[in-house]
Amino acid sequence: MENNSKYMMSSIEEYFDILDKQTEKNSQIIAKSLVKYLKASKEKSKYDVLKQAEQVHNS
C-alpha cells in the first residue's frame, strides 16, 4: 500500500532538531522585542509628557 499523505515521517532526532531550531528562532524574536520595549520604556511616553505639562499648568 502506497502512502499518499502529504506529511513525511521523520525520526525523533529530526523532530527535536526542528523543535530546537524553532525555539531558538522564537527566543531571538522575543529578545529583540524585549530590547525594543526596554529602550522605549526609558524614553518619556506621550502620557508622561502630558501628565507633566498638566502638573506644571495646575501649579
MIMIMI-180960 format. One record per residue (C-alpha): x, y, z. Coordinates in steps of 0.1 Angstrom, whole numbers, always signed. Layout:
MIMIMI-180960
+-------+-------+-------+
!     x !     y !     z !
+-------+-------+-------+
!     X !     Y !     Z !
...
+-------+-------+-------+
This chain:
MIMIMI-180960
+-------+-------+-------+
!     x !     y !     z !
+-------+-------+-------+
!    +0 !    +0 !    +0 !
!   +14 !   +34 !   -10 !
!   +14 !   +63 !   +14 !
!    -3 !   +92 !    -3 !
!    +0 !  +115 !   +28 !
!   +14 !  +150 !   +22 !
!   +32 !  +147 !   +55 !
!   +66 !  +130 !   +57 !
!   +76 !  +109 !   +87 !
!  +108 !  +119 !  +104 !
!  +129 !  +104 !  +132 !
!  +126 !  +116 !  +167 !
!  +160 !  +132 !  +164 !
!  +149 !  +152 !  +134 !
!  +118 !  +162 !  +152 !
!  +137 !  +176 !  +182 !
!  +163 !  +192 !  +159 !
!  +134 !  +211 !  +142 !
!  +119 !  +219 !  +175 !
!  +152 !  +233 !  +189 !
!  +157 !  +255 !  +158 !
!  +122 !  +269 !  +161 !
!  +126 !  +275 !  +198 !
!  +159 !  +294 !  +191 !
!  +142 !  +315 !  +164 !
!  +113 !  +323 !  +188 !
!  +138 !  +332 !  +216 !
!  +156 !  +356 !  +192 !
!  +123 !  +373 !  +182 !
!  +113 !  +377 !  +219 !
!  +147 !  +391 !  +228 !
!  +145 !  +417 !  +200 !
!  +110 !  +427 !  +211 !
!  +121 !  +430 !  +247 !
!  +151 !  +452 !  +238 !
!  +128 !  +474 !  +218 !
!  +103 !  +476 !  +247 !
!  +131 !  +484 !  +272 !
!  +145 !  +511 !  +250 !
!  +111 !  +527 !  +245 !
!  +103 !  +525 !  +283 !
!  +134 !  +546 !  +291 !
!  +120 !  +574 !  +270 !
!   +91 !  +595 !  +282 !
!   +58 !  +584 !  +268 !
!   +32 !  +608 !  +254 !
!   +12 !  +602 !  +286 !
!   +42 !  +612 !  +308 !
!   +47 !  +644 !  +288 !
!   +10 !  +653 !  +290 !
!    +9 !  +645 !  +328 !
!   +40 !  +666 !  +334 !
!   +25 !  +695 !  +314 !
!    -8 !  +693 !  +334 !
!   +11 !  +694 !  +367 !
!   +30 !  +725 !  +355 !
!    -2 !  +741 !  +343 !
!   -20 !  +734 !  +376 !
!    +9 !  +746 !  +398 !
+-------+-------+-------+
